[in-house]
Structures are given as C-alpha cells and as structure tokens.
C-alpha cells in the first residue's frame, strides 16, 4: 500500500511517518524535523534528526574526534609554552643578559632595555601568529560540545564556519606568498646566470623549480579540498541530507602530515626541548587520527547514500 505525501505529492509507503523525499512528517507525526527539508532527504530518526545528522553527531563526539581535539590542543599549548620559555631565555643556560642588565644604568641600561623590548616584541608577534591555531582549537571544542548536547538542540555549524574562514584566509595568504617567491626566484635566476657552468646548473635549477611548483600545487589543492569537505559537512547539517563528498586526498595528507610530525619528536629530543618533542607527539597523533576520522566519515557517507538510493528505488 502506498499513500501520497501532502508536502511534495510523491508516493510513500503506508507505514512511513516521514516522507523519504522531502522529510515532511506524515499523519500521526506531530514532531516536525529540526532541519530544512530537501529533495532526496532520508527519513529523520527519533528526535527529529535525519540519519545523516545523527551520524555526524556520533562522529563529532566519538573517542577518535576527541583524540583529535585533545592532540591539537596539546600541540598549541606546547608551542605557546615553547615560545614563552625560549623567547624570554628561561630555557637557556645563560640568561644573565636578560636579568643581569635590567638594573643597569647609562648606556648599559639602554642596551638592556632595547634587548628586552626586542625579545618581548618578538614574543608578542609569535603569539599573535598563533591566533588562527587558537581559533581552530576553540572551534574543535565547539563542535564536540554541540555533538554531546542531549537537550534536543540541533547540531551547530559555528565551529565549522570558523575553521572554513580561517582556511580560506590561510589559503589566500599562502598562495600570494608562493607566487611572490616563485616570481623572485625566476627573476634572480634569469638575471644572475651560471656562466660556464650553465649546462650543468640550468637543468638542475629547472628541476628544483618544477618540484617547488608541484609542491605549491599540492598545498593549494589540499586547502581547496579541505574547504570543500568542510562545506559538505556544513550543508549536510543544514539540509539533513548528504551534500558533496569527503575528500580522500585531505585524509591521506593528514595522515602523512602526522607521520612527518615525528621529526619534531627527534628534533626536540636532540635539542633537549621537551615542549618541541611533546608538540611532535601530539601533532602526530592528531594528524593521523584526523585522517582516520575522515576515512570513517567517507565510509558512513557511502553507506548512507546506498541506503538513500535503496529507499528511493523501493518507493518507486
């Protein structure tokens, strides 16, 4: 037996309480969906959330996501502490140039004041440069708190929006810097020349420029795919139905980036910098876990799409 949805007019199974096409509640269902209806939407689960939103909520409050948030937070705190201790000389064996000259007078006092001003100015600008990372950490915990909320409030996308804006700004700045760097290198190479060794150095430099261009393209591609992935999740939360795709390229790059962070552990141990080593550990863990989380999200995406296709074919 089939009945007609009063919202979109499509036929739906007799036992259905929500339309699988538009998400509108049918007869006997008084609790409407807490998301915007869209063509092809899956029937909402109990509580008014669609399977897509329920899946995202589970992923955002999963132990894997919590590991990513904790790891990124530890990395940020480690970097800030490292900047504070190394920038002020507190981790140096010889800190007399910072403390011994403070009470000096005359030209020695002037030098002391200038050096301290330079140190603290550098430290302040280093901390300012960490503001995007601070905002990302706040956004990660905002998403976790929203996913853990059991009051019936809808899943919020403010954290994802902040991350998206930050990534766009970083992508634009990195693109400008890369273009300027490549332009300056090209001008320098065409101006200087290699004299009698041009047959040897010209192909070598050309290969280096090619590798650099490929690296720039890969970095820019990562930024674009990351933004698209975030947009897919945001639009899915807004509409209650799957939108876009989760990039496997971003997942692979995240895992590779986590593996590369192991070098920070070695550098920290060799330089006797504990916070650098700790940053390497947390960065490696968060990067690898984030890539795994994206792969899990891709698997759930494919599963939900298969279920949605099966539901639509059954209705027809």
C-alpha positions in Angstrom: 0.0 0.0 0.0 1.2 3.5 -0.8 0.0 6.9 0.2 0.8 10.4 -1.0 2.9 12.9 0.8 0.9 16.2 1.4 4.2 18.2 1.1 5.7 17.1 -2.2 3.0 14.8 -3.7 5.3 11.8 -4.1 4.1 8.3 -3.2 5.4 6.9 0.1 4.9 3.6 1.9 1.8 3.3 4.1 3.8 2.7 7.3 6.1 5.7 6.8 5.9 8.5 9.3 8.2 10.8 7.4 8.4 11.4 3.6 11.7 10.0 2.2 11.7 12.7 -0.5 11.1 16.0 1.4 11.3 14.9 5.1 7.8 16.2 5.9 6.1 14.5 8.8 3.1 12.4 7.8 -0.1 11.6 9.6 0.2 10.9 13.3 3.6 12.6 13.5 3.5 15.9 15.4 7.2 16.4 16.0 8.4 18.0 12.8 12.0 17.7 11.6 14.7 20.0 13.0 16.4 20.5 9.7 15.5 22.1 6.3 13.7 19.6 4.1 15.4 18.9 0.8 14.7 16.6 -2.2 16.0 13.1 -1.6 16.3 13.6 2.2 16.4 10.4 4.3 13.6 9.9 6.9 14.5 11.6 10.2 15.3 9.4 13.2 13.7 9.7 16.5 14.1 13.2 17.9 13.7 14.8 14.5 17.2 14.3 13.2 18.0 12.6 9.9 20.3 9.7 9.7 23.0 11.9 8.1 22.9 14.4 11.0 22.7 11.6 13.6 25.8 10.0 12.0 27.7 13.3 12.1 26.7 13.8 15.7 28.1 10.4 16.6 31.4 11.1 14.7 31.9 14.5 16.4 31.5 13.1 19.9 33.4 9.9 19.2 36.7 9.0 21.0 38.5 9.4 17.7 37.4 13.0 17.3 38.1 13.7 21.0 41.6 12.4 20.4 42.0 14.9 17.5 40.7 17.8 19.7 43.0 16.9 22.6 46.0 16.4 20.4 45.6 19.7 18.6 45.1 21.5 21.9 48.2 19.9 23.4 50.2 20.9 20.2 49.0 24.5 20.6 49.8 24.7 24.3 53.2 23.2 23.7 54.0 25.7 21.0 52.9 28.6 23.2 55.0 27.4 26.2 58.0 26.8 23.9 57.7 30.3 22.5 57.4 31.8 26.0 60.3 29.9 27.6 62.7 30.2 24.6 61.7 33.7 23.8 62.4 35.0 27.3 65.5 32.9 27.7 64.1 30.9 30.6 65.2 27.7 28.9 68.7 28.9 28.2 71.6 28.0 30.4 72.8 31.6 30.2 70.1 34.1 31.0 72.3 36.8 32.5 71.9 39.0 29.5 68.1 39.2 30.3 68.2 39.5 34.1 71.7 40.9 34.9 71.3 44.1 32.8 67.9 45.0 34.0 69.0 47.2 36.8 71.9 48.8 34.9 72.2 52.5 34.2 73.8 54.6 31.5 74.4 53.1 28.1 74.3 49.6 29.5 70.8 50.2 30.7 69.8 51.5 27.3 71.1 48.4 25.7 69.3 46.2 28.2 66.0 48.0 27.6 66.4 47.7 23.8 67.2 44.0 24.1 64.3 43.3 26.4 62.0 45.2 24.1 63.1 43.3 21.1 62.7 40.0 22.9 59.2 40.7 24.2 58.1 42.3 20.8 59.2 39.1 19.0 57.4 37.0 21.6 54.2 39.0 21.2 54.2 38.7 17.4 54.9 35.0 17.7 51.8 34.6 20.0 49.7 36.7 17.6 50.8 34.3 14.8 49.2 31.5 16.8 45.7 33.2 16.8 44.5 31.1 13.9 45.5 27.9 15.7 43.8 29.2 18.9 40.6 29.7 16.9 40.8 26.3 15.4 41.1 24.7 18.9 38.1 26.7 20.1 36.1 25.6 17.0 37.0 21.9 17.5 35.7 22.0 21.1 32.6 23.9 20.0 31.7 21.1 17.6 32.4 18.5 20.3 30.2 20.3 22.8 27.4 20.7 20.2 27.6 17.0 19.4 27.5 16.0 23.0 24.5 18.2 23.7 21.5 16.0 24.5 19.0 18.8 25.2 17.4 18.4 21.8 19.2 21.4 20.3 20.2 21.0 16.6 23.8 20.3 15.7 25.5 23.7 15.3 27.9 24.6 12.5 29.6 27.7 14.0 32.8 25.8 14.7 33.0 24.6 11.1 32.3 28.1 9.8 35.2 29.5 11.8 37.5 26.8 10.5 36.4 27.4 7.0 37.0 31.1 7.2 40.5 30.6 8.7 41.4 28.1 6.0 40.3 30.5 3.2 42.4 33.3 4.7 45.4 31.0 5.1 45.0 29.6 1.6 44.9 33.1 0.0 48.0 34.2 2.0 49.9 31.1 1.2 49.0 31.4 -2.5 50.2 35.0 -2.6 53.5 34.2 -0.8 54.2 31.2 -3.1 53.6 33.3 -6.2 55.9 36.0 -5.0 58.6 33.6 -4.0 58.4 31.8 -7.4 58.5 35.2 -9.2 61.5 36.4 -7.2 63.4 33.1 -7.8 62.7 33.3 -11.5 63.9 36.9 -11.8 67.0 36.1 -9.8 67.9 33.1 -11.9 67.4 34.9 -15.2 69.4 37.8 -14.0 72.4 36.0 -12.4 73.1 33.2 -14.9 75.7 30.5 -14.4 78.4 31.4 -16.8 80.5 28.4 -18.0 78.6 26.0 -15.7 75.2 26.8 -17.2 74.9 23.4 -18.9 75.1 21.7 -15.5 73.2 24.2 -13.3 70.4 25.2 -15.6 68.7 21.7 -15.8 69.3 21.3 -12.0 67.7 24.6 -11.2 64.9 23.9 -13.6 64.2 20.6 -11.9 64.2 22.3 -8.5 61.7 24.9 -9.7 59.5 22.2 -11.1 59.5 20.3 -7.8 58.7 23.6 -6.0 55.8 24.3 -8.3 54.4 20.8 -7.8 54.7 21.2 -4.0 52.8 24.5 -4.3 50.1 23.0 -6.4 49.7 20.1 -3.9 49.5 22.5 -0.9 46.9 24.6 -2.7 44.9 21.5 -3.7 44.9 20.4 -0.1 43.5 23.8 1.0 40.7 23.7 -1.7 39.7 20.1 -0.9 39.7 20.8 2.8 37.3 23.8 2.3 35.1 21.7 0.1 35.0 18.9 2.7 34.0 21.4 5.5 31.3 22.8 3.2 29.9 19.3 2.5 29.6 18.7 6.3 28.0 22.2 6.9 25.5 21.8 4.1 24.6 18.3 5.3 23.8 19.6 8.7 21.8 22.5 7.3 19.7 20.3 5.0 19.6 17.0 6.8 20.6 15.1 3.7 24.1 14.3 2.3 25.7 17.1 0.4 29.0 16.8 -1.5 31.8 14.4 -0.6 34.6 13.9 1.9 38.0 14.2 0.3 40.2 11.2 0.4 43.1 13.4 -0.6 42.7 15.5 2.6 42.6 12.3 4.7 45.8 10.9 3.2 47.6 14.2 3.5 46.5 14.5 7.2 48.0 11.0 7.9 51.2 11.8 6.1 51.4 15.1 7.9 51.1 13.3 11.2 53.9 10.9 10.2 56.1 13.9 9.3 55.5 15.4 12.8 57.5 12.5 14.2 60.6 14.5 13.1 59.6 17.1 15.7 60.0 14.5 18.3 63.5 13.7 17.2 64.4 17.4 16.9 63.0 18.1 20.4 65.0 15.2 21.9 68.2 16.2 20.2 67.8 19.9 21.1 66.7 19.0 24.7 63.5 20.9 24.0 60.7 18.9 25.8 57.9 21.1 24.5 59.0 20.6 20.9 59.1 16.9 21.4 55.6 17.0 23.1 54.3 19.1 20.2 55.6 16.4 17.8 53.9 13.6 19.7 50.5 15.4 19.9 50.8 16.7 16.3 51.5 13.2 15.0 48.6 11.7 17.0 46.1 14.4 16.0 47.1 14.3 12.3 46.9 10.6 12.0 43.6 10.4 13.9 42.1 13.2 11.8 42.9 11.3 8.6 41.3 8.1 10.0 38.3 10.1 11.1 37.8 11.5 7.6 38.0 7.9 6.2 35.4 6.8 8.6 33.2 9.7 7.6 33.7 8.7 3.9 32.6 5.2 4.7 29.5 6.5 6.5 28.8 8.8 3.6 28.8 5.9 1.1 26.6 3.7 3.4 24.0 6.5 3.8 24.0 7.1 0.1 23.4 3.4 -0.6 20.5 3.4 1.9 19.1 6.5 0.4 19.2 5.0 -3.1 17.6 1.8 -1.9 14.8 3.8 -0.2 14.1 5.8 -3.4 14.1 2.7 -5.5 11.7 0.9 -3.1 9.3 3.8 -3.2 9.2 3.9 -6.9 
